[in-house]
Amino acid sequence: MRPSGISARAKRRRLKDRLAAPELVVAPGIFDMISARIADRLDFDVLYMTGYGTVASHLGLPDAGLATYTDMRSRAQAFAQGVDTPVIADGDTGYGGLLNVAHTVRGYEAAGVAGIQLEDQEFPKKCGHTRGRRVIPLQDMVDKVRVATQARENDDFLIVARTDARSSLGLEEALRRAEAYAEAGADLLFVESPETEDELQQIAARLAPHVPVLVNNVEGGRTPILSRAALQQMGFRLAIYPVTGFLAAGKALQAAYAALRQQEMPADLAGRLYDFDAFNQLMGFERVWAFEEAHARRGDRAD
């Protein structure tokens, strides 16, 4: 149930206009409907469906190419239809060859998200801040980007092109690939896991004057996390924080469950819990109660 009925088209237009502005856009990672609803209430300009967190929360598996198109598309649709904020969703490698990429783009667009992220890893892919990633030939990814741009029905649906070449082939190759993906029609560029502040500066200086560029901030990952002011000054347009939410949730759950295991109801636990009435509102129980009350009155009149 969409909270206010904002159309997918309106969300896409709003996000595209926001990315055209000079200020840095910040996107928290969402991984389940609780995180999506909480983030949606905080007036972010865009939310980012993290592949790592979504696979972990939905399947309890590592982000290593184990989730299918059906798994991810269904989660993307739930997020897009459950929040008012535009969502950019992880589409992994497009789940196959060029025909699969076209099918994936159409499916994600129909699901209601504002954009899809596609990457140039070999299948099965892996989280961008873990070991063992390998990339496909540059031209194969160029073809995927071109197919993706042709498959979408509306130009406001963003194609985010990510390269994972930095870790295995070096920064220069990653930049060369990003430039080729921009020429193929990508709307937003994503060079994964640069390892120094200087590398971040090089990425922004080379790419940002031509196409909006995304920076991925992973706590504990390979890339140094800089201040928003520094990232904006470099020229980055979008900063995503994909793991912040589920790392925070995991820490809080571990503490709460451990405390509950040790005592019947620890006195200090109550102050660290989300208010139950507020959580009912977050999940939309007020709409349920209003619906039931309205229909109960109708039933009384019928009797």
C-alpha positions as CSV (number, residue, x, y, z in Angstrom):
1,M,0.0,0.0,0.0
2,R,1.6,3.3,-1.1
3,P,1.4,5.8,1.7
4,S,0.2,8.8,-0.4
5,G,-0.2,7.5,-3.9
6,I,2.7,9.5,-5.4
7,S,3.2,8.1,-8.9
8,A,6.4,6.4,-10.0
9,R,6.7,8.9,-12.8
10,A,6.5,11.8,-10.4
11,K,9.1,10.3,-8.2
12,R,11.5,9.8,-11.1
13,R,11.0,13.3,-12.3
14,R,11.6,14.7,-8.8
15,L,14.8,12.7,-8.4
16,K,16.2,13.7,-11.8
17,D,15.5,17.3,-11.0
18,R,17.2,17.0,-7.6
19,L,20.3,15.3,-9.2
20,A,20.6,18.3,-11.6
21,A,21.0,20.6,-8.6
22,P,24.6,21.3,-7.4
23,E,24.1,20.1,-3.8
24,L,25.2,16.6,-2.8
25,V,22.3,14.2,-2.5
26,V,22.5,11.7,0.4
27,A,20.8,8.3,0.2
28,P,20.6,5.8,3.1
29,G,20.5,2.1,2.3
30,I,17.2,0.3,2.8
31,F,17.1,-3.4,3.2
32,D,13.6,-4.3,4.4
33,M,10.3,-2.6,4.8
34,I,11.0,-1.4,8.3
35,S,14.1,0.4,7.3
36,A,12.3,1.7,4.2
37,R,9.4,3.2,6.2
38,I,11.7,4.8,8.8
39,A,14.0,6.3,6.1
40,D,10.9,7.5,4.2
41,R,9.8,9.6,7.1
42,L,13.1,11.5,7.3
43,D,12.8,13.5,4.1
44,F,15.7,12.1,2.1
45,D,15.7,12.9,-1.6
46,V,16.3,9.3,-2.6
47,L,16.6,5.9,-0.9
48,Y,19.1,3.2,-2.1
49,M,18.1,-0.5,-2.1
50,T,21.3,-2.2,-1.0
51,G,21.9,-5.6,-2.6
52,Y,23.9,-6.8,0.4
53,G,21.3,-5.8,2.9
54,T,18.4,-7.0,0.9
55,V,19.8,-10.4,0.2
56,A,20.8,-10.7,3.8
57,S,17.5,-9.7,5.3
58,H,15.3,-11.5,2.7
59,L,17.3,-14.7,2.2
60,G,19.9,-14.8,5.0
61,L,22.6,-15.3,2.4
62,P,25.7,-13.4,1.4
63,D,25.6,-11.0,-1.5
64,A,27.4,-13.4,-3.9
65,G,25.1,-13.8,-6.9
66,L,22.7,-16.1,-5.0
67,A,19.6,-13.9,-5.2
68,T,17.6,-14.2,-8.5
69,Y,16.0,-11.6,-10.6
70,T,12.6,-12.6,-9.1
71,D,13.9,-12.2,-5.6
72,M,15.3,-8.7,-6.2
73,R,12.6,-7.4,-8.3
74,S,9.9,-8.4,-5.8
75,R,11.8,-6.6,-3.1
76,A,12.3,-3.5,-5.3
77,Q,8.6,-3.4,-5.9
78,A,7.7,-3.6,-2.2
79,F,10.1,-0.7,-1.5
80,A,8.9,1.4,-4.3
81,Q,5.3,1.0,-3.6
82,G,5.7,1.3,0.2
83,V,7.4,4.7,0.3
84,D,6.9,8.2,-1.1
85,T,10.6,8.7,-1.6
86,P,12.3,7.7,-5.0
87,V,14.3,4.5,-4.8
88,I,17.3,3.5,-6.7
89,A,17.6,-0.3,-6.7
90,D,20.5,-2.7,-7.1
91,G,20.1,-4.8,-10.3
92,D,23.4,-6.6,-10.0
93,T,24.7,-7.7,-13.4
94,G,21.3,-7.6,-15.1
95,Y,20.9,-11.4,-14.3
96,G,22.4,-12.6,-17.6
97,G,23.1,-11.5,-21.1
98,L,21.6,-8.6,-23.1
99,L,18.2,-10.1,-23.3
100,N,18.2,-10.5,-19.6
101,V,19.3,-7.0,-19.1
102,A,16.4,-5.6,-21.2
103,H,14.0,-7.8,-19.2
104,T,15.5,-6.7,-15.9
105,V,15.3,-3.0,-16.8
106,R,11.6,-3.3,-17.9
107,G,10.8,-5.3,-14.7
108,Y,12.4,-2.8,-12.4
109,E,10.8,0.1,-14.1
110,A,7.4,-1.6,-13.9
111,A,8.0,-2.2,-10.2
112,G,8.1,1.5,-9.7
113,V,11.7,2.3,-8.7
114,A,13.3,5.5,-9.9
115,G,16.5,3.9,-11.2
116,I,18.5,0.7,-11.6
117,Q,22.2,0.0,-10.8
118,L,24.0,-2.4,-13.2
119,E,27.6,-3.5,-12.7
120,D,30.3,-5.0,-14.9
121,Q,31.2,-7.9,-12.7
122,E,31.3,-11.5,-14.0
123,F,28.5,-13.7,-12.8
124,P,28.2,-14.7,-10.0
125,K,28.8,-11.2,-8.7
126,K,30.0,-10.3,-5.2
127,C,29.6,-7.3,-2.8
128,G,31.9,-4.5,-4.1
129,H,33.9,-4.3,-0.9
130,T,34.7,-8.0,-0.6
131,R,37.5,-10.1,-2.3
132,G,37.5,-12.1,-5.5
133,R,35.6,-9.8,-7.9
134,R,36.3,-10.1,-11.6
135,V,34.9,-7.9,-14.4
136,I,33.6,-8.7,-17.9
137,P,35.2,-7.2,-21.0
138,L,34.6,-3.5,-21.4
139,Q,32.6,-3.8,-24.6
140,D,30.2,-6.4,-23.1
141,M,29.3,-3.8,-20.4
142,V,29.0,-1.0,-22.9
143,D,26.5,-3.2,-24.8
144,K,24.6,-3.8,-21.5
145,V,24.3,-0.1,-20.8
146,R,23.1,0.6,-24.4
147,V,20.5,-2.1,-24.1
148,A,19.4,-0.8,-20.7
149,T,18.9,2.7,-22.0
150,Q,16.9,1.4,-25.0
151,A,14.8,-0.9,-22.9
152,R,13.4,1.7,-20.5
153,E,10.1,3.3,-21.4
154,N,10.8,6.7,-19.9
155,D,14.1,8.7,-19.9
156,D,13.5,9.7,-16.3
157,F,14.2,6.1,-15.3
158,L,17.9,6.3,-14.3
159,I,20.5,3.9,-15.5
160,V,23.4,3.7,-13.0
161,A,26.5,2.1,-14.4
162,R,29.0,0.7,-11.9
163,T,32.5,-0.6,-12.6
164,D,34.3,-2.9,-10.2
165,A,37.5,-2.7,-12.2
166,R,39.5,-0.7,-9.6
167,S,40.3,-3.7,-7.3
168,S,41.6,-6.0,-10.0
169,L,42.6,-3.8,-12.9
170,G,43.5,-0.5,-11.3
171,L,42.0,3.0,-11.2
172,E,42.9,4.0,-14.7
173,E,41.0,1.1,-16.2
174,A,38.0,1.8,-13.9
175,L,38.0,5.4,-15.1
176,R,38.3,4.4,-18.8
177,R,35.3,2.0,-18.3
178,A,33.2,4.7,-16.6
179,E,33.8,7.1,-19.5
180,A,32.8,4.4,-22.0
181,Y,29.6,3.7,-20.0
182,A,28.8,7.4,-20.0
183,E,29.2,7.5,-23.7
184,A,26.9,4.5,-24.0
185,G,24.2,6.5,-22.2
186,A,24.5,5.9,-18.5
187,D,22.8,8.6,-16.4
188,L,25.0,8.2,-13.3
189,L,28.5,6.7,-12.9
190,F,29.7,4.6,-10.0
191,V,33.3,3.6,-9.6
192,E,33.3,1.0,-6.9
193,S,35.8,0.8,-4.0
194,P,38.5,3.5,-4.6
195,E,41.0,3.1,-1.8
196,T,42.3,6.6,-1.0
197,E,41.1,10.2,-0.8
198,D,43.4,11.0,-3.8
199,E,41.6,8.3,-5.9
200,L,38.2,9.8,-5.0
201,Q,39.5,13.2,-6.1
202,Q,40.7,11.7,-9.4
203,I,37.4,10.1,-10.0
204,A,35.4,13.2,-9.4
205,A,37.8,15.4,-11.4
206,R,37.7,13.2,-14.5
207,L,34.1,12.2,-14.6
208,A,31.9,14.7,-12.7
209,P,32.3,17.5,-15.2
210,H,30.5,15.4,-17.7
211,V,28.1,12.9,-16.0
212,P,26.8,12.8,-12.4
213,V,29.0,10.6,-10.2
214,L,28.1,8.5,-7.2
215,V,30.3,7.7,-4.2
216,N,29.7,4.6,-2.1
217,N,30.3,5.0,1.7
218,V,30.7,1.6,3.4
219,E,31.6,1.7,7.0
220,G,34.5,-0.8,7.4
221,G,34.9,-1.0,3.6
222,R,37.8,-0.2,1.2
223,T,36.9,3.5,0.6
224,P,37.7,6.3,3.1
225,I,34.5,8.0,4.3
226,L,34.9,11.8,3.8
227,S,32.6,14.5,5.0
228,R,29.7,15.6,2.9
229,A,31.3,19.0,2.4
230,A,34.5,17.4,1.0
231,L,32.5,15.1,-1.3
232,Q,30.5,18.0,-2.6
233,Q,33.6,20.1,-3.1
234,M,35.1,17.3,-5.2
235,G,32.1,17.3,-7.4
236,F,30.2,14.1,-6.4
237,R,26.5,14.3,-6.9
238,L,25.2,11.4,-4.9
239,A,26.5,9.7,-1.7
240,I,25.0,6.4,-0.8
241,Y,25.4,4.8,2.6
242,P,24.2,1.2,1.9
243,V,25.3,-0.6,5.0
244,T,24.7,2.0,7.8
245,G,21.2,0.9,8.4
246,F,21.6,-2.9,8.7
247,L,24.9,-2.6,10.6
248,A,23.1,-0.3,13.1
249,A,20.1,-2.7,13.3
250,G,22.3,-5.7,13.7
251,K,24.2,-4.1,16.6
252,A,20.9,-3.0,18.3
253,L,19.3,-6.5,17.9
254,Q,22.4,-8.2,19.2
255,A,22.4,-6.0,22.3
256,A,18.6,-6.3,22.9
257,Y,18.5,-10.1,22.4
258,A,21.6,-10.7,24.5
259,A,20.1,-8.6,27.3
260,L,16.8,-10.4,27.1
261,R,18.6,-13.8,27.2
262,Q,20.3,-12.8,30.4
263,Q,17.4,-11.3,32.3
264,E,13.6,-11.5,32.1
265,M,13.3,-7.8,31.2
266,P,16.4,-5.6,31.7
267,A,15.4,-2.2,33.2
268,D,17.6,-0.3,30.8
269,L,16.2,-2.1,27.7
270,A,12.9,-0.3,27.5
271,G,14.6,3.1,26.9
272,R,16.4,1.6,23.8
273,L,13.2,0.3,22.1
274,Y,11.1,2.0,19.5
275,D,7.8,3.1,21.0
276,F,5.2,0.5,20.3
277,D,2.4,3.0,19.5
278,A,4.7,4.9,17.2
279,F,5.7,1.7,15.5
280,N,2.0,0.9,14.9
281,Q,1.7,4.2,13.2
282,L,4.9,3.6,11.2
283,M,3.4,0.3,9.8
284,G,0.1,1.9,9.0
285,F,-2.2,0.5,11.6
286,E,-4.1,3.7,11.8
287,R,-5.3,3.2,8.2
288,V,-6.4,-0.3,9.1
289,W,-8.4,0.8,12.1
290,A,-10.0,3.6,10.1
291,F,-11.0,1.2,7.4
292,E,-12.4,-1.3,9.9
293,E,-14.4,1.5,11.7
294,A,-15.9,2.7,8.4
295,H,-16.9,-0.7,7.3
296,A,-18.3,-1.6,10.7
297,R,-20.6,1.5,10.5
298,R,-21.8,0.4,7.1
299,G,-22.5,-3.1,8.5
300,D,-24.6,-1.6,11.3
301,R,-26.6,0.4,8.8
302,A,-27.3,-2.7,6.7
303,D,-28.6,-4.5,9.8
